[in-house]
Structures are given as structure tokens and as C-alpha cells.
């Protein structure tokens, strides 16, 4: 097809796949190459596994570049030599050298899963949930040397509900980002888009989640613990220590109950319910968890085979 816009796409996780697929399917665009992270060992058997983006690119017979370090690599020069019109990143995972960004004739843009300037960095979806935000969204902005600091071409918002976790928001924002990108590209290509600078006074950051942030503290409020559990699910998953056993907690829900019991105490336990008291006296119901060395299970299976405690017992303590 004549006059197709030549695109190099850069992405790695599942979040990026729907966006790449939409570009492949669109008759106006020609994805001439894909840049993604190197294959990584996955699972207990450490099987070397291609990224989701690489798998799609190979199926579509698109050349794939996977340098461990991009700057100065032969892969970087090969992409420059492709003379792209536009470069598009969506959760790629490395900084892009200025030399590469400048190789795009029209521009280099990023699909970022936050309402910039809020949550620049690698974990914007996690932080929106960890902080209890009620809305989030996607920003499309120009890429510059500073992380996520370029002028914004377009934004779209969605509401966050208590039913959301990081997994559901990844899926929702991938679709939102895909649709917003397709809507925005024509105005970028014809030069009619007027990008807006970010307000430097409102910048916040969302660095990658650290192991210390995965530890649940039941002296905190029930809402804070609930947000931490869903903000870290399905990865990297929050955990606590229940009667000396490290236990991951994947899912929970808030209960409209108030108690004077100590935090970490069992408020209610039946065949199907495990309700724990938080630091503010409110109660959190545990729905899905995983004791160390055991498979993930619902609370009924856990109480049937693994719990040896009673109502009124403090099973989570704090040093």
C-alpha cells in the first residue's frame, strides 16, 4: 500500500500487545520493526520465554530487536537505518537514547498508563491502586530524554472501582491506550495536533515496586491494606506472616464492621469466612491466599486444611 506511515513499535508486556495488534491491522500503518526486552527465564523451571510483544511480532513476521542495552548497540543503528516516520513505545522498559528518538521523521511518542504529570515512571497502575485513586487513564506524549516528561498530545480517563486490581486495570488501560492512540495518530501525522506541556508543579512518580512494599502491615487501616492487596495483584503479590508462616494474600474485600480487637485478630471465622481486624478497627475479609510452599487457594480451602486458629486470636503481629 502506498503512503503508509512507517512505525517502529517498542513494548514488552501484555499491556502492549493489543496496541501493537491494532497498528498491525490498520491499513494506514506499516510496522517495520519491533523493539522488546530480551527473552527471560520464567517459572520454577526457568524456561527461557519470549515477551508477549515478541510473540505477536513473530506471528506477524515483523523483524524483532532485543538488545540487553540499547544505547550504542547494532540494533539501535539498524532501527535508525529503517528511517521510521514514527516511533511508538508502550511499556517497553528501557530509556531510549536521544539519537534514536531523533531518527523518527514525525516524532517519537509514548502510550503511558497514567494521567500525566501524575505517576511518571514504571509502575503507574500499581500506584494508582496503592494510593486509593478513584480515577486513572492514559496519556500519549512526546518522548524526550527526561522520563515521561514530554508534551502531552492526548489523554483519556476511566474510573477505578473497588472491583479493580492491577490486572483488571492493565487490561482496561491497554484498550483505552489502543483506542486513544488510533484516534490521535492522524492529527500527529498531519501536524494539526497541539501538544500541551506538563505542569511541573504537579509531577509525581511511580518507581518500580520494591520488596518492602509487598509486606502487609495490619496496624494500618483496612482500606490501606485492601488497596495494597489489589494494587499488587496479580503481581508481585502482597504477603504477611500468619502465625509464623509467610502467606501471600491475593484477594480481599472490605466489611462494614467495627471492632475493638487488636489489629491482626480474627474477628470471624466460619467454613467460608476469615475476617481480620485492621489498625483502624475496621474489618477485612480474606478471599484468596497462598501459604508458603502451597498452591494459591480460596479461603474455604485454606480454612479447611491449613488454619489452626480461633475467633479472637491475634494471628498477625507486628514487631
C-alpha positions in Angstrom: 0.0 0.0 0.0 1.3 3.4 -0.9 1.8 6.2 1.6 1.7 4.0 4.7 3.2 5.6 7.8 6.3 3.6 8.8 6.3 2.8 12.5 8.8 1.2 14.9 6.9 -0.2 17.9 8.6 -0.6 21.3 6.9 -2.6 24.0 7.2 -5.7 26.2 4.3 -7.0 28.4 0.8 -8.0 27.6 -0.3 -4.4 28.1 1.5 -3.6 24.8 0.1 -6.4 22.7 -3.4 -5.0 21.9 -1.8 -1.7 20.9 0.7 -3.4 18.6 -2.1 -5.6 17.1 -4.2 -2.5 16.3 -1.3 -0.9 14.4 -0.6 -4.2 12.5 -4.3 -4.4 11.5 -4.6 -0.7 10.4 -4.2 -0.2 6.7 -2.6 3.2 7.1 0.3 2.0 9.2 3.3 -0.3 8.4 5.1 -1.6 11.5 8.6 -2.1 10.1 10.2 -3.4 13.3 9.5 -4.2 16.9 11.8 -3.5 19.9 11.3 -5.5 23.0 13.2 -6.8 26.1 15.3 -9.9 25.8 13.8 -13.3 26.5 13.7 -14.1 30.2 13.6 -17.3 32.3 10.0 -17.9 33.5 8.5 -20.2 36.2 10.1 -22.7 38.5 11.8 -24.5 35.7 13.2 -21.2 34.4 12.2 -21.7 30.8 13.5 -19.0 28.5 10.4 -17.3 27.3 9.9 -14.5 24.7 8.0 -11.4 25.7 4.3 -11.2 24.7 5.2 -8.4 22.2 7.8 -10.6 20.6 5.4 -13.5 20.2 2.9 -11.3 18.3 5.6 -9.7 16.2 7.0 -13.1 15.1 3.5 -14.3 14.2 3.1 -11.1 12.1 6.5 -11.7 10.5 7.8 -8.4 11.8 11.6 -8.0 12.5 12.3 -8.1 16.2 15.2 -6.4 18.1 16.1 -7.4 21.7 19.3 -5.7 22.8 20.1 -6.0 26.5 21.4 -2.5 26.4 20.1 -0.2 23.6 22.5 2.7 23.6 25.3 2.2 21.1 24.0 -1.2 20.0 24.0 -2.6 16.5 20.2 -2.9 16.9 19.9 0.8 17.5 21.7 1.6 14.3 19.6 -0.9 12.4 16.4 0.8 13.6 17.8 4.2 12.6 18.6 2.8 9.2 14.9 1.9 8.7 14.0 5.6 8.6 10.8 5.4 10.6 8.2 8.1 10.4 7.0 7.5 14.0 8.3 5.6 17.0 5.7 4.4 19.5 6.5 3.0 22.9 4.1 1.3 25.3 5.7 -0.2 28.4 9.0 -1.0 26.7 11.1 -0.9 29.9 14.3 0.9 28.9 15.3 4.5 28.3 15.6 5.4 24.6 18.8 7.3 23.5 18.3 10.7 22.1 20.0 9.6 18.8 17.3 7.0 18.3 14.4 9.3 19.3 15.6 11.9 16.7 15.5 9.2 13.9 11.7 9.4 13.7 10.8 11.8 11.0 7.5 12.9 12.6 8.2 12.1 16.2 8.6 9.6 18.9 5.6 9.1 21.3 4.7 7.0 24.3 1.5 5.5 25.5 1.7 5.9 29.3 -0.8 4.4 31.7 -1.5 7.5 33.9 -2.8 11.0 33.7 0.5 12.8 33.4 2.1 14.6 35.1 0.8 12.2 37.8 2.8 8.9 38.1 5.8 9.2 35.8 7.7 6.0 35.9 7.4 2.3 35.6 4.5 1.4 37.9 1.7 3.9 37.4 -1.1 1.3 37.5 0.2 -0.1 40.8 0.5 3.3 42.4 -3.0 4.4 41.4 -4.4 1.5 43.3 -1.9 1.6 46.2 -2.9 5.2 46.8 -6.6 4.6 46.6 -7.2 6.8 43.5 -10.7 6.8 42.1 -9.7 7.6 38.5 -6.8 6.9 36.2 -6.2 7.0 32.5 -3.8 7.0 29.6 -1.6 9.8 28.3 0.1 10.0 24.9 3.1 12.2 24.9 6.3 13.0 23.1 9.3 11.2 24.3 12.3 13.3 25.4 15.4 12.4 27.4 13.7 13.1 30.7 11.5 10.2 31.9 7.8 10.6 30.9 8.2 14.4 30.8 7.3 15.2 27.2 4.4 17.4 26.0 1.1 15.6 26.1 -0.8 15.0 22.8 -3.9 13.4 24.3 -5.4 11.9 27.4 -8.4 9.7 28.3 -9.8 8.8 31.7 -11.5 5.9 33.4 -13.0 5.3 36.9 -11.4 2.9 39.3 -13.8 0.8 41.3 -13.3 -1.5 44.4 -13.5 -4.4 42.0 -10.4 -3.4 40.2 -6.9 -4.7 40.7 -3.7 -4.2 38.8 -4.6 -7.0 36.4 -8.0 -5.6 35.5 -6.6 -2.1 35.1 -3.8 -3.3 32.9 -6.5 -4.8 30.6 -8.7 -1.7 30.7 -5.9 0.8 30.1 -4.4 -1.3 27.3 -7.7 -1.0 25.4 -8.1 2.7 26.3 -4.5 3.4 25.2 -5.0 1.5 21.9 -8.2 3.5 21.1 -6.6 6.8 22.1 -3.5 6.1 20.0 -5.6 5.3 16.9 -7.6 8.5 17.5 -4.5 10.7 18.0 -2.2 9.4 15.2 -3.9 11.2 12.3 -3.5 14.6 13.9 0.1 13.9 14.7 0.8 12.8 11.1 -1.0 15.8 9.5 0.6 18.3 12.0 -2.7 19.6 13.5 -2.1 18.2 17.0 -1.1 20.9 19.5 0.6 19.2 22.4 0.4 20.6 25.9 3.4 20.9 28.2 3.1 19.1 31.5 2.6 21.2 34.7 5.9 20.7 36.5 4.3 21.6 39.9 2.0 18.6 39.7 4.6 15.9 38.9 4.6 12.7 41.0 6.5 9.5 40.4 5.7 5.7 40.4 9.0 3.9 40.6 9.0 0.1 40.3 7.5 -1.6 43.3 10.2 -2.7 45.9 10.0 -5.9 48.0 9.4 -3.9 51.2 6.2 -2.5 49.7 4.9 -6.1 49.3 4.7 -6.6 53.1 1.2 -6.0 54.6 1.0 -4.1 57.9 -2.2 -4.9 59.7 -1.7 -1.9 62.0 -2.7 0.3 59.1 -6.3 0.9 58.1 -8.4 -1.7 56.4 -8.8 0.4 53.3 -5.0 0.8 53.1 -4.4 -2.9 53.4 -7.2 -3.6 50.8 -5.6 -1.2 48.4 -2.2 -2.8 48.8 -3.6 -6.3 48.2 -5.4 -5.3 45.0 -2.6 -2.9 43.9 -0.1 -5.8 44.0 -2.3 -8.4 42.3 -1.6 -10.4 40.2 2.0 -9.3 40.5 4.1 -9.1 42.6 1.5 -10.1 45.3 1.3 -8.8 48.9 2.2 -11.0 51.8 2.2 -11.2 55.6 3.1 -13.7 58.3 0.2 -15.7 59.8 1.3 -17.5 63.0 4.9 -17.7 61.8 4.0 -18.8 58.2 4.7 -16.4 55.3 1.4 -16.1 53.4 0.6 -14.3 50.2 -2.8 -12.7 50.1 -4.2 -12.2 46.6 -7.7 -11.0 47.1 -9.8 -9.5 49.9 -12.8 -7.3 50.4 -13.9 -4.7 53.0 -16.6 -5.5 55.6 -18.8 -2.8 57.1 -17.9 -3.9 60.7 -16.1 -2.1 63.5 -14.2 -3.9 66.3 -12.2 -3.0 69.4 -10.0 -6.1 69.0 -6.2 -5.7 68.3 -5.1 -5.5 64.7 -4.4 -8.8 63.1 -7.0 -10.6 65.2 -9.6 -13.0 63.8 -13.0 -11.3 64.1 -15.0 -14.0 62.4 -14.1 -17.5 61.2 -16.5 -19.9 59.6 -16.1 -22.6 56.9 -16.1 -19.9 54.3 -15.1 -16.7 56.1 -11.9 -15.3 57.6 -12.3 -11.7 58.8 -9.3 -9.9 60.2 -9.3 -6.7 62.2 -7.1 -3.8 60.9 -5.4 -1.0 62.7 -8.4 1.3 62.5 -10.7 -1.2 64.0 -12.4 -2.0 60.6 -12.5 -5.5 59.2 -11.1 -7.0 56.1 -12.3 -10.3 54.7 -9.7 -12.6 53.1 -10.8 -14.2 49.9 -7.8 -15.8 48.3 -4.3 -16.6 49.7 -1.3 -18.8 49.4 0.7 -20.2 52.3 4.4 -20.7 51.6 5.1 -23.9 49.6 1.4 -24.3 48.8 -0.7 -23.5 45.8 -3.0 -20.5 45.7 -6.4 -21.3 47.2 -9.7 -19.7 48.1 -10.4 -19.0 51.8 -12.7 -22.1 52.2 -9.9 -24.4 51.1 -7.4 -22.6 53.3 -9.6 -22.9 56.4 -10.4 -26.5 55.7 -6.8 -27.6 55.5 -4.4 -25.1 56.8 -5.8 -22.9 59.6 -5.5 -23.8 63.3 -6.7 -20.7 65.0 -9.9 -19.4 66.5 -12.0 -16.2 66.7 -10.5 -13.6 69.0 -7.0 -14.9 68.4 -4.3 -12.4 67.1 -2.7 -14.3 64.2 -0.8 -11.4 62.7 1.5 -9.5 65.0 4.0 -6.6 64.5 7.4 -6.1 65.8 
